[in-house]
């Protein structure tokens, strides 16, 4: 799905929100599972469109602890720095709060426009960030040909990520002769769910409302399904519609639920808010005609 221009969005309190009745009834509930603080603008826009919204973070993102005597990699020591997500940007800045402007001659790269915007906000509007654009997949595979197209291949590469992740890009860079350093900039933890959220999910499951879940990461799917198993809500979860931000998430979700991938009711969408709003609007129209 092609990206759409980002719109100015009003802040929305975290938690469960109810649409204005004048917006029209939508026989479904949008359940947003990105970490706390990253659902606000999207929730606001979905409520404007008439969606009831429940914020249900699957993961909690924390800055990775750095031992007192450990050295944090310096950006200027590399030819290429790859941020795997927005969390990598904020995590690295928290580890090195004295970091100034982006060093000259170092290429900044990431997997998509959302992270690219975070890099520019963090290091200055004059910085050009290499990343896949448009309808291209926002992943290492899409970034790779852009790196190969550079006049000179990087020799020293820093990849900033969480405590684990895919090794695909690092392996490709190593195979072409680059020295790759992987640094943990943030830590993923399973988000704690307050009793109020658990009760809200149970109420939804009993209400007959059609849940439409936004799922954005492998780790988030793992954490979410574990939580729902504890609440005995997996059968209800299996009957949901899923908005996935990458094709790779489909078999992961199917495996977690013990289903065949073709039996999932899922839609693919770009991870930026404008594209997600468009996707939910299209789902709303489809559900109205069921």
C-alpha positions as a Markdown table, in Angstrom:
| # | Residue | x | y | z |
|---|---|---|---|---|
| 1 | Unk | 0.0 | 0.0 | 0.0 |
| 2 | Unk | 1.5 | 3.3 | -1.0 |
| 3 | Unk | 2.2 | 5.9 | 1.7 |
| 4 | Unk | -0.1 | 8.8 | 2.0 |
| 5 | Unk | 0.8 | 12.4 | 3.1 |
| 6 | Unk | 1.0 | 12.7 | 6.9 |
| 7 | Unk | -1.8 | 14.9 | 8.3 |
| 8 | Unk | -1.7 | 17.1 | 11.4 |
| 9 | Unk | -3.3 | 15.1 | 14.2 |
| 10 | Unk | -4.6 | 16.1 | 17.6 |
| 11 | Unk | -3.2 | 14.4 | 20.8 |
| 12 | Unk | -5.5 | 11.7 | 22.2 |
| 13 | Unk | -5.3 | 10.4 | 25.8 |
| 14 | Unk | -3.9 | 6.9 | 26.2 |
| 15 | Unk | -6.5 | 4.2 | 26.9 |
| 16 | Unk | -9.9 | 3.3 | 25.6 |
| 17 | Unk | -11.6 | 6.0 | 23.5 |
| 18 | Unk | -15.1 | 6.2 | 22.1 |
| 19 | Unk | -16.0 | 7.9 | 18.8 |
| 20 | Unk | -18.4 | 10.8 | 18.5 |
| 21 | Unk | -21.8 | 9.3 | 17.7 |
| 22 | Unk | -22.2 | 11.8 | 14.8 |
| 23 | Unk | -19.3 | 10.1 | 13.0 |
| 24 | Unk | -21.5 | 7.0 | 12.4 |
| 25 | Unk | -21.5 | 3.6 | 13.8 |
| 26 | Unk | -18.7 | 1.2 | 13.0 |
| 27 | Unk | -19.4 | -2.5 | 14.0 |
| 28 | Unk | -15.7 | -3.1 | 15.0 |
| 29 | Unk | -13.1 | -2.0 | 17.5 |
| 30 | Unk | -9.6 | -1.0 | 16.5 |
| 31 | Unk | -7.0 | -2.4 | 18.9 |
| 32 | Unk | -3.6 | -0.8 | 18.7 |
| 33 | Unk | -0.7 | -2.7 | 20.0 |
| 34 | Unk | 2.3 | -0.5 | 19.4 |
| 35 | Unk | 4.3 | 0.6 | 22.5 |
| 36 | Unk | 2.7 | 3.3 | 24.7 |
| 37 | Unk | 3.1 | 6.7 | 23.3 |
| 38 | Unk | 3.1 | 5.6 | 19.7 |
| 39 | Unk | -0.6 | 5.1 | 19.3 |
| 40 | Unk | -1.9 | 8.6 | 20.3 |
| 41 | Unk | -2.1 | 10.3 | 16.9 |
| 42 | Unk | -3.4 | 7.2 | 15.1 |
| 43 | Unk | -6.1 | 6.7 | 17.8 |
| 44 | Unk | -7.2 | 10.3 | 17.5 |
| 45 | Unk | -7.6 | 10.0 | 13.8 |
| 46 | Unk | -9.5 | 6.6 | 14.0 |
| 47 | Unk | -11.9 | 8.0 | 16.5 |
| 48 | Unk | -12.5 | 10.9 | 14.2 |
| 49 | Unk | -13.5 | 8.3 | 11.5 |
| 50 | Unk | -15.9 | 6.7 | 13.9 |
| 51 | Unk | -13.9 | 3.8 | 15.3 |
| 52 | Unk | -14.0 | 2.8 | 18.9 |
| 53 | Unk | -10.3 | 2.4 | 19.9 |
| 54 | Unk | -8.6 | 0.4 | 22.6 |
| 55 | Unk | -4.8 | 0.9 | 23.2 |
| 56 | Unk | -3.2 | -2.4 | 24.1 |
| 57 | Unk | 0.6 | -2.2 | 24.0 |
| 58 | Unk | 2.3 | -5.5 | 23.5 |
| 59 | Unk | 5.8 | -4.3 | 24.3 |
| 60 | Unk | 7.5 | -1.8 | 26.5 |
| 61 | Unk | 10.6 | -0.2 | 25.1 |
| 62 | Unk | 13.4 | 0.9 | 27.4 |
| 63 | Unk | 16.8 | 2.3 | 26.8 |
| 64 | Unk | 19.4 | -0.5 | 27.1 |
| 65 | Unk | 21.6 | -0.3 | 30.1 |
| 66 | Unk | 25.3 | 0.5 | 29.4 |
| 67 | Unk | 27.8 | -0.5 | 32.1 |
| 68 | Unk | 29.7 | 2.5 | 33.5 |
| 69 | Unk | 33.0 | 1.6 | 31.9 |
| 70 | Unk | 31.6 | 0.5 | 28.6 |
| 71 | Unk | 32.2 | 2.6 | 25.5 |
| 72 | Unk | 29.2 | 3.6 | 23.4 |
| 73 | Unk | 30.1 | 3.4 | 19.7 |
| 74 | Unk | 30.8 | 6.8 | 18.2 |
| 75 | Unk | 29.0 | 7.6 | 14.9 |
| 76 | Unk | 32.1 | 9.3 | 13.5 |
| 77 | Unk | 34.0 | 6.0 | 13.6 |
| 78 | Unk | 31.8 | 4.5 | 10.9 |
| 79 | Unk | 31.0 | 5.0 | 7.2 |
| 80 | Unk | 27.4 | 3.8 | 7.6 |
| 81 | Unk | 25.0 | 3.8 | 10.6 |
| 82 | Unk | 21.8 | 1.8 | 10.4 |
| 83 | Unk | 18.9 | 2.5 | 12.8 |
| 84 | Unk | 16.5 | -0.4 | 12.7 |
| 85 | Unk | 13.6 | 1.5 | 14.2 |
| 86 | Unk | 12.5 | 4.7 | 16.0 |
| 87 | Unk | 13.4 | 3.0 | 19.3 |
| 88 | Unk | 17.0 | 2.7 | 18.1 |
| 89 | Unk | 17.1 | 6.4 | 17.5 |
| 90 | Unk | 15.8 | 7.4 | 20.9 |
| 91 | Unk | 17.7 | 4.6 | 22.7 |
| 92 | Unk | 21.0 | 5.7 | 21.2 |
| 93 | Unk | 20.4 | 9.3 | 22.1 |
| 94 | Unk | 19.5 | 8.3 | 25.7 |
| 95 | Unk | 22.8 | 6.4 | 26.0 |
| 96 | Unk | 24.8 | 9.3 | 24.6 |
| 97 | Unk | 22.9 | 12.5 | 25.5 |
| 98 | Unk | 25.9 | 14.7 | 24.7 |
| 99 | Unk | 25.8 | 13.7 | 21.1 |
| 100 | Unk | 25.8 | 16.7 | 18.9 |
| 101 | Unk | 25.2 | 17.1 | 15.2 |
| 102 | Unk | 25.5 | 14.2 | 12.7 |
| 103 | Unk | 29.2 | 13.7 | 11.7 |
| 104 | Unk | 30.2 | 14.7 | 8.2 |
| 105 | Unk | 30.8 | 11.9 | 5.7 |
| 106 | Unk | 28.8 | 9.3 | 7.6 |
| 107 | Unk | 25.8 | 7.8 | 5.9 |
| 108 | Unk | 22.6 | 7.4 | 7.9 |
| 109 | Unk | 20.2 | 4.6 | 6.9 |
| 110 | Unk | 17.0 | 2.9 | 8.1 |
| 111 | Unk | 14.2 | 0.7 | 6.8 |
| 112 | Unk | 11.4 | 3.3 | 6.3 |
| 113 | Unk | 10.2 | 6.9 | 6.4 |
| 114 | Unk | 8.9 | 6.8 | 9.9 |
| 115 | Unk | 12.4 | 6.0 | 11.3 |
| 116 | Unk | 14.0 | 8.4 | 8.8 |
| 117 | Unk | 11.8 | 11.2 | 10.2 |
| 118 | Unk | 12.9 | 10.3 | 13.8 |
| 119 | Unk | 16.6 | 10.4 | 12.7 |
| 120 | Unk | 16.1 | 13.9 | 11.1 |
| 121 | Unk | 14.3 | 15.2 | 14.2 |
| 122 | Unk | 17.2 | 13.9 | 16.4 |
| 123 | Unk | 20.2 | 15.0 | 14.4 |
| 124 | Unk | 19.1 | 17.9 | 12.2 |
| 125 | Unk | 16.9 | 18.8 | 9.3 |
| 126 | Unk | 19.9 | 19.0 | 6.9 |
| 127 | Unk | 20.6 | 15.3 | 7.2 |
| 128 | Unk | 19.7 | 13.0 | 4.3 |
| 129 | Unk | 18.7 | 9.5 | 5.4 |
| 130 | Unk | 18.9 | 6.6 | 3.0 |
| 131 | Unk | 15.8 | 4.4 | 3.2 |
| 132 | Unk | 13.2 | 2.6 | 1.0 |
| 133 | Unk | 10.4 | 4.9 | -0.1 |
| 134 | Unk | 6.9 | 4.7 | -1.6 |
| 135 | Unk | 5.3 | 1.3 | -1.7 |
| 136 | Unk | 8.5 | -0.6 | -1.3 |
| 137 | Unk | 8.8 | -3.1 | 1.6 |
| 138 | Unk | 10.3 | -1.4 | 4.6 |
| 139 | Unk | 12.9 | -3.9 | 5.6 |
| 140 | Unk | 16.6 | -4.9 | 5.2 |
| 141 | Unk | 15.9 | -6.5 | 1.8 |
| 142 | Unk | 14.6 | -3.2 | 0.4 |
| 143 | Unk | 17.4 | -1.2 | 1.9 |
| 144 | Unk | 20.1 | -3.5 | 0.6 |
| 145 | Unk | 20.0 | -2.4 | -3.1 |
| 146 | Unk | 20.1 | 1.2 | -2.0 |
| 147 | Unk | 23.4 | 0.5 | -0.2 |
| 148 | Unk | 24.8 | -1.4 | -3.2 |
| 149 | Unk | 24.0 | 1.6 | -5.4 |
| 150 | Unk | 26.3 | 3.9 | -3.4 |
| 151 | Unk | 29.4 | 5.0 | -5.1 |
| 152 | Unk | 31.6 | 3.4 | -2.4 |
| 153 | Unk | 30.5 | 0.4 | -0.3 |
| 154 | Unk | 30.8 | 1.1 | 3.4 |
| 155 | Unk | 33.8 | -0.5 | 5.2 |
| 156 | Unk | 32.8 | 0.2 | 8.8 |
| 157 | Unk | 29.1 | -0.2 | 9.7 |
| 158 | Unk | 27.2 | 0.3 | 12.9 |
| 159 | Unk | 23.8 | -1.3 | 13.3 |
| 160 | Unk | 21.7 | 0.0 | 16.2 |
| 161 | Unk | 18.9 | -2.3 | 17.3 |
| 162 | Unk | 17.3 | -4.1 | 20.3 |
| 163 | Unk | 18.6 | -7.0 | 22.3 |
| 164 | Unk | 18.2 | -9.3 | 19.3 |
| 165 | Unk | 16.9 | -9.1 | 15.7 |
| 166 | Unk | 17.4 | -10.3 | 12.1 |
| 167 | Unk | 21.0 | -10.9 | 11.1 |
| 168 | Unk | 20.2 | -10.6 | 7.3 |
| 169 | Unk | 21.7 | -7.2 | 6.7 |
| 170 | Unk | 24.7 | -7.6 | 8.8 |
| 171 | Unk | 25.6 | -10.9 | 7.1 |
| 172 | Unk | 25.2 | -9.3 | 3.6 |
| 173 | Unk | 27.5 | -6.4 | 4.6 |
| 174 | Unk | 30.1 | -8.8 | 6.1 |
| 175 | Unk | 30.0 | -10.8 | 2.9 |
| 176 | Unk | 31.0 | -7.7 | 0.8 |
| 177 | Unk | 33.9 | -7.0 | 3.2 |
| 178 | Unk | 32.5 | -4.6 | 5.7 |
| 179 | Unk | 33.4 | -4.7 | 9.4 |
| 180 | Unk | 30.0 | -4.7 | 11.1 |
| 181 | Unk | 29.4 | -3.6 | 14.7 |
| 182 | Unk | 26.0 | -4.4 | 16.3 |
| 183 | Unk | 25.0 | -2.3 | 19.3 |
| 184 | Unk | 22.0 | -2.7 | 21.5 |
| 185 | Unk | 20.3 | 0.7 | 21.9 |
| 186 | Unk | 17.1 | -0.4 | 23.5 |
| 187 | Unk | 15.5 | -3.3 | 25.4 |
| 188 | Unk | 12.1 | -4.8 | 24.6 |
| 189 | Unk | 10.0 | -6.1 | 27.5 |
| 190 | Unk | 6.5 | -7.5 | 27.6 |
| 191 | Unk | 4.3 | -4.6 | 28.5 |
| 192 | Unk | 2.4 | -5.0 | 31.8 |
| 193 | Unk | -1.4 | -4.9 | 31.4 |
| 194 | Unk | -3.4 | -3.3 | 34.1 |
| 195 | Unk | -6.6 | -5.0 | 35.3 |
| 196 | Unk | -8.7 | -2.4 | 33.6 |
| 197 | Unk | -7.3 | -3.3 | 30.2 |
| 198 | Unk | -7.7 | -7.0 | 30.8 |
| 199 | Unk | -11.4 | -6.4 | 31.7 |
| 200 | Unk | -11.9 | -4.2 | 28.7 |
| 201 | Unk | -10.6 | -7.1 | 26.5 |
| 202 | Unk | -12.9 | -9.6 | 28.2 |
| 203 | Unk | -15.8 | -7.3 | 27.7 |
| 204 | Unk | -15.1 | -6.9 | 24.0 |
| 205 | Unk | -14.8 | -10.6 | 23.6 |
| 206 | Unk | -18.3 | -11.1 | 25.1 |
| 207 | Unk | -19.8 | -8.1 | 23.2 |
| 208 | Unk | -19.7 | -9.6 | 19.8 |
| 209 | Unk | -17.8 | -6.5 | 18.5 |
| 210 | Unk | -15.4 | -7.4 | 15.6 |
| 211 | Unk | -11.8 | -6.7 | 16.7 |
| 212 | Unk | -9.4 | -5.3 | 14.2 |
| 213 | Unk | -5.8 | -5.6 | 15.6 |
| 214 | Unk | -2.8 | -3.6 | 14.5 |
| 215 | Unk | 0.3 | -5.8 | 14.6 |
| 216 | Unk | 3.7 | -4.4 | 13.8 |
| 217 | Unk | 6.5 | -6.7 | 14.9 |
| 218 | Unk | 7.5 | -10.3 | 15.5 |
| 219 | Unk | 8.3 | -9.6 | 19.2 |
| 220 | Unk | 4.9 | -7.8 | 19.6 |
| 221 | Unk | 3.0 | -10.8 | 18.2 |
| 222 | Unk | 4.9 | -13.2 | 20.6 |
| 223 | Unk | 4.2 | -11.0 | 23.6 |
| 224 | Unk | 0.6 | -10.4 | 22.7 |
| 225 | Unk | -0.4 | -14.0 | 22.1 |
| 226 | Unk | 1.2 | -15.0 | 25.4 |
| 227 | Unk | -0.8 | -12.4 | 27.2 |
| 228 | Unk | -4.1 | -13.4 | 25.5 |
| 229 | Unk | -3.4 | -17.1 | 26.3 |
| 230 | Unk | -3.3 | -16.1 | 30.0 |
| 231 | Unk | -6.7 | -14.5 | 29.6 |
| 232 | Unk | -8.1 | -17.4 | 27.7 |
| 233 | Unk | -8.9 | -15.1 | 24.8 |
| 234 | Unk | -7.1 | -16.9 | 22.0 |
| 235 | Unk | -10.2 | -18.3 | 20.3 |
| 236 | Unk | -11.7 | -14.7 | 20.2 |
| 237 | Unk | -8.3 | -13.4 | 18.9 |
| 238 | Unk | -8.3 | -16.0 | 16.1 |
| 239 | Unk | -11.6 | -14.7 | 14.8 |
| 240 | Unk | -10.2 | -11.1 | 14.5 |
| 241 | Unk | -9.2 | -9.1 | 11.5 |
| 242 | Unk | -5.5 | -8.2 | 11.5 |
| 243 | Unk | -3.7 | -5.2 | 10.0 |
| 244 | Unk | -0.1 | -6.3 | 9.5 |
| 245 | Unk | 2.8 | -3.9 | 8.6 |
| 246 | Unk | 4.9 | -6.6 | 6.8 |
| 247 | Unk | 4.3 | -9.7 | 4.8 |
| 248 | Unk | 6.7 | -11.6 | 7.0 |
| 249 | Unk | 4.4 | -11.2 | 10.0 |
| 250 | Unk | 1.7 | -13.4 | 8.4 |
| 251 | Unk | 3.4 | -16.8 | 8.9 |
| 252 | Unk | 4.6 | -15.7 | 12.3 |
| 253 | Unk | 1.1 | -14.9 | 13.5 |
| 254 | Unk | -0.3 | -18.0 | 11.9 |
| 255 | Unk | 2.2 | -20.2 | 13.7 |
| 256 | Unk | 1.6 | -18.4 | 17.1 |
| 257 | Unk | -2.2 | -19.2 | 16.7 |
| 258 | Unk | -1.7 | -22.7 | 15.3 |
| 259 | Unk | -3.5 | -21.8 | 12.1 |
| 260 | Unk | -2.7 | -22.0 | 8.4 |
| 261 | Unk | -1.7 | -18.6 | 7.1 |
| 262 | Unk | -4.4 | -18.6 | 4.4 |
| 263 | Unk | -7.0 | -18.9 | 7.2 |
| 264 | Unk | -6.0 | -15.5 | 8.7 |
| 265 | Unk | -8.2 | -12.5 | 8.0 |
| 266 | Unk | -5.4 | -10.0 | 7.4 |
| 267 | Unk | -4.6 | -6.9 | 5.5 |
| 268 | Unk | -1.1 | -5.5 | 4.7 |
| 269 | Unk | -0.4 | -1.8 | 5.3 |
| 270 | Unk | 2.6 | 0.6 | 5.5 |
| 271 | Unk | 3.5 | 1.4 | 9.1 |
| 272 | Unk | 3.1 | 5.1 | 8.8 |
| 273 | Unk | -0.1 | 6.6 | 10.4 |
| 274 | Unk | -1.5 | 8.1 | 7.2 |
| 275 | Unk | -1.4 | 4.7 | 5.5 |
| 276 | Unk | -2.9 | 2.9 | 8.5 |
| 277 | Unk | -5.8 | 5.4 | 8.7 |
| 278 | Unk | -6.5 | 4.7 | 5.1 |
| 279 | Unk | -6.3 | 0.9 | 5.7 |
| 280 | Unk | -8.7 | 1.1 | 8.7 |
| 281 | Unk | -11.1 | 3.3 | 6.6 |
| 282 | Unk | -11.2 | 0.6 | 3.9 |
| 283 | Unk | -11.8 | -2.2 | 6.4 |
| 284 | Unk | -14.7 | -0.1 | 7.9 |
| 285 | Unk | -16.3 | 0.0 | 4.5 |
| 286 | Unk | -15.9 | -3.7 | 3.9 |
| 287 | Unk | -17.3 | -4.6 | 7.3 |
| 288 | Unk | -20.4 | -2.4 | 6.7 |
| 289 | Unk | -21.2 | -4.6 | 3.7 |
| 290 | Unk | -20.8 | -8.0 | 5.4 |
